Amino acid sequence: MMVFGIHHTHPQYNRHLSADFVETTLRVGVRLTPTPRYTVTVRGALGAVRGDSEALTFLENETETLLDQWNVAIRDPFGMLGELTVGRQDIGFGDGFVVWDGATDQATGWTADIRSMTGAKWVYRAEPYALTVFAAQTNRDYLLLDGLLHPHEGRSRLYGGHLAFAGAAGGLLEAGGFLRHDDSDLDNDTLAMSLRGSYPVPHVQGLELAGELVRQTGTTSLHGGLATASHQDREAWGGHADLIYRWPGTGPAPRPYVKLSRVQFSGDDPNTTAYEGYDPLFFGWVDWGKWYVGSISAWELFNSNERVNLLEFGGPLSPVLQARMIVHDFKLDRERTPGAGRNWSREVNLVFDWLPKPDRVIGLAVNHARPRAAAEAFAGDDAPRTEIILYTIAHF
């Protein structure tokens, strides 16, 4: 079960668009194992918005219920080794950078945490390797957030394969290939090749290098933020590089850490015939400071045409209370408004997680963002934004 609530004021750095609303999600699921070979998963979500969010999400006092998971997992089907899962299910890899969300909740865009698509997924494990092959489609018209914040609705079909290798010393290497066909007026046929890894630095206890690189090709009718009658080749890049240091310690208890990251998604160069803008595909929220990048600015840039420098540090305040602070500096990869430059915003996320039991989490996040010249030109105002988020997760 997950309960998630968020309070928003001053969306989009514009006082004239100020919304004041509370968004809440309740998600409950059950997993049954009638025999050792079969597992059945059913999960539902209820989302509600109370107050006026029309200036931000075009909703006011909205409620929606959704059966976001229903699937059957079969071990060693038809004499094959591995596990086959059929039905509506989560399909995500690594940081959720390339493939994650496949559904858009119509009421609670921030807190729904719906990541499922309908399809089939086969996973074969032979330690230290894991191979995944899948085919899936989105369940409703999805808002393709590709281009200059002009959403285009349409369903998508997604195919892919993913190979992961987990090293004995704690390192990780993953490679994936993903192909998306969409039925929106953008007609995106995007091929994404992903390489992700982490590497503990020898002889320096607690120091780790990590990152992911994605190369995108294919075609799109997107030009200047709008759909056109012609198709352009897509030539895009995205990725992140991380340097992480955790203070030495023993046992499973959390340790203080500091993390420095660079995140970048290419933007379109209007002086070329190709389209260089990064297709966000189905990126999803995994944890604070990951995809989405930031909590406030992510809803204006949507993992495309952006460069982010990120500094994160945290650690335990007590055996059951953890705290972390994440500081973001957002810039555009390509200038959006002529003469406004590329400086977009600065954002700080302060997060507290209280874990009274191993299967219980109660969290509080206080996030604040201030626009810079590019965001001010886009929004037509310079109002800062603050959000307060309260969430709880329980497993039983």
Secondary structure by P-SEA (a helix, b strand, c coil): cbbbbbbbccccccccccccbbbbbbbbbccccccccbbbbbbbbbbbbcccccccccccbbbbbbcccccccccccccccbbbbccbbbbbcccccccccccccccccccccccccbbbbbbbbcccbbbbbbbbbbcccccccccccccccbbbbbbbbbbbbbcccbbbbbbbbbbbbbccccccbbbbbbbbbcccccccccbbbbbbbbbbbbbbcccccccccbbbbbbcccbbbbbbbbccccccccccccccbbbbbbbbcccccccccccccbbbbccccccccccccccccccccbbbbbbbbcccccccbbbbbbbbbbbbccccccccccccbbbbbbbbbbcccccbbbbbbbbbbbbcaaaaaaaccbbbbbbbbbbccccc
